[in-house]
Amino acid sequence: MAKPLPVSPLARPLPDLATIAGVRLSAVAAGIRYQGRTDLMLAEFVPGTIAAGVYTKNACPGAPVLWCRTALTTPYARALLVNAGNANVFTGRAGMQACSDCADATAQLLDCPPQDVFLASTGVIGEKLPQDRIIGALPAAKAGLNENGWADAARAIMTTDTFPKAARRDVKIAGTPVRIQGIAKGSGMVAPDMATMLAYVATDAKLPQNILQSLLASGCSQSFNAITVDSDTSTSDMLMLFATGLADNPEIDDINDPALAEFTLALNDLLLELALMVVRDGEGATKLVRIGVTGAESNLSAHRIALCIANSPLVKTAIAGEDANWGRVVMAVGKSGEPADRDRLSVAIGGTWIAKEGGVVENYDEAPVVAHMKGQEIEIVVDLGLGDGEARVWTCDLTHGYIDINGSYRS
Amino acid sequence: MAKPLPVSPLARPLPDLATIAGVRLSAVAAGIRYQGRTDLMLAEFVPGTIAAGVYTKNACPGAPVLWCRTALTTPYARALLVNAGNANVFTGRAGMQACSDCADATAQLLDCPPQDVFLASTGVIGEKLPQDRIIGALPAAKAGLNENGWADAARAIMTTDTFPKAARRDVKIAGTPVRIQGIAKGSGMVAPDMATMLAYVATDAKLPQNILQSLLASGCSQSFNAITVDSDTSTSDMLMLFATGLADNPEIDDINDPALAEFTLALNDLLLELALMVVRDGEGATKLVRIGVTGAESNLSAHRIALCIANSPLVKTAIAGEDANWGRVVMAVGKSGEPADRDRLSVAIGGTWIAKEGGVVENYDEAPVVAHMKGQEIEIVVDLGLGDGEARVWTCDLTHGYIDINGSYRS
């Protein structure tokens, strides 16, 4: 970027971060694209760490996504190497070779098999990854590894993000204290089917790979797959969960084990917190928008309708203009292709029902709606009046900032 | 709108319009929403005029769309009444009553059955149609009817349009001269499944209703259903074709009759010209973008991929920024959900192949691409390398102008 972006008005400060036993991190400046900032993060995991991952469904994924999918065919992770500034996407055979070279170099330094090294790159698409700079920076990255490197890591993976994103939960599994901590980055090209660009969560809990993977997939559906900034699905999206097992909690072999309930809730909550930070840092965002859909024919139908509203440029620009233009919400419901009956539809904004069963509510009090639209957190609820299906998704408004950022990204 | 929008830099002047035998039009100022301009158009068709229509697929259509669908169950049209400023959408039973009242009043004035009156309204959603003002303006509208009213009619139906849109073709059917002439309006909430908000075409050709309807549906698929401004599908879209039959050409009872070929080509060409005018007046548009997809598994797959590219906010903002960011094109192909193979994909911009078979073309000449991006008409071609499917769609760029217009539409 030519000049740094102003910090999002919806930004959240970094929480009080702790350590995760068995995880050390570092961040260095490898000069990949940006000047005067860190752009490469390395995480080292204790031997025996189990990995789970969810990756973009974009049919043209980046080379690092292909690498990680293959690496995940064995459950172990020893390292995670992430660079910002270059996505290593649509780089042909050279892109896969760059992954292989980076993984080999990391594996050699950390004394592990290359397939235990996970990789990610985000930034510009279609330009060759400057792998020599990355590999050249690895010794410094290794030297800097420390248990308190989380905040630095969160900063090193940022691209157009305007604030670093991290979250933490402390819970118990069958009486044993365990911790979950994660970092994420956004912040454009964000849409369902792995909605954030990158999110990494680690825990010291001891859990088998199949449970870890199920927990992650399930938590993702209600968090990262329920947010959208601009309907564009990145070629590099990934969400990973690493479990070092050093907490030494009792063994869990059933995902429905009551002893796991607190952990599951905390993980879901942390994933949603990180996902909402991505929306809060949506390019040009000035408002965080929650869209609830009830009364749909099914939960899936509700989810699709909610996303259709969340992705409508006309709805998003109206919100930017603080205009409670519920007519555009109706339009978006109608274009979703999902079952809807105009004459049963109701719309509320900020808790005030503006339209009920197909018509405007006569003499509804516009004052609280106008006040709500001026706030930073907007809530829109649509009731279809058809069934029990419901869903919630989050998005941000569409402003001049989005155009500014994306009209000149490469310049 | 608080103040008039500047005319689109992509605007086209009105062509040399003629008369269509059997069609008279007028435009009046009914004070529906705007001040100091016409906002109501009336067209009168000679008895025996046949109508064909294609309407929005939005599941929450406006009352006038429901009215027209019913009216089209008989083939005849005697009048068309269109207002700007209020869409009569999501207005419940009162909306249908307003349609009925307007049709009755028009029918009485023109001495025809109400079901021969076609109606359309565009503008703000969810506000009661001021039908008394419309009905009150009808006598003046009737008094003003004249064969040369086409340009005035094109102006009266504008909402956020910045220029009036019309097109004309003169052709022959089996040696008999016939004429086709139409008007259209845009210019936001424009997406496939009836892409423009309103377009009306008339001809003096004598053609049966089934052929007229088939010609219109077929022509629409390659024109109005191949354009998109913002992916939002209006609740009011409609395209209608009226044939007065006064040209007295020989009877045609087969759509594949060679005598109809010239007319069919001319109609398709006119529909595309009108559709492109809608894109040229896309809210905030500064560039007209043609997206060609070849080598897809089927024509339908190619069409979906082309629309996915055309609707990507990241592709559209890059074009606004004159940035040949072909990586975003690849992203959009990948997110379409259609069959694609990263390593067979090729992308050309302005005729220059930038990427071939999954990788950037080494040392391609960037100069013509940079020059092309600075122009007003941008061409992007994607070859999938999979099959014979192909499609072409048109869109415009996404600029600050779109945000300006849509963040304050109701204020």
Interface residues (C-beta under 8 A of the other chain):
Chain A: N58 A59 C60 P61 A87 V89 F90 T91 G92 R93 A94 V124 I125 G126 E127 G188 M189 A191 D193 D230 S231 D232 T233 S234 T235 N311 S312 P313 L314 T317 A318 A320 G321 D323 N325 W326 G327 R328 V330 M331 A332 V333 G334 K335 S336 G337 E338 P339 A340 R342 D343 L345 A355 G358 G359 V360 L398 T399 H400 Y402 I403 N406 G407 S408 Y409 R410 S411
Chain B: N58 A59 C60 P61 A87 V89 F90 T91 G92 R93 A94 V124 I125 G126 E127 G188 M189 A191 D193 D230 S231 D232 T233 S234 T235 N311 S312 P313 L314 T317 A318 A320 G321 D323 N325 W326 G327 R328 V330 M331 A332 V333 G334 K335 S336 G337 E338 P339 A340 R342 D343 L345 A355 G358 G359 V360 L398 T399 H400 Y402 I403 N406 G407 S408 Y409 R410 S411
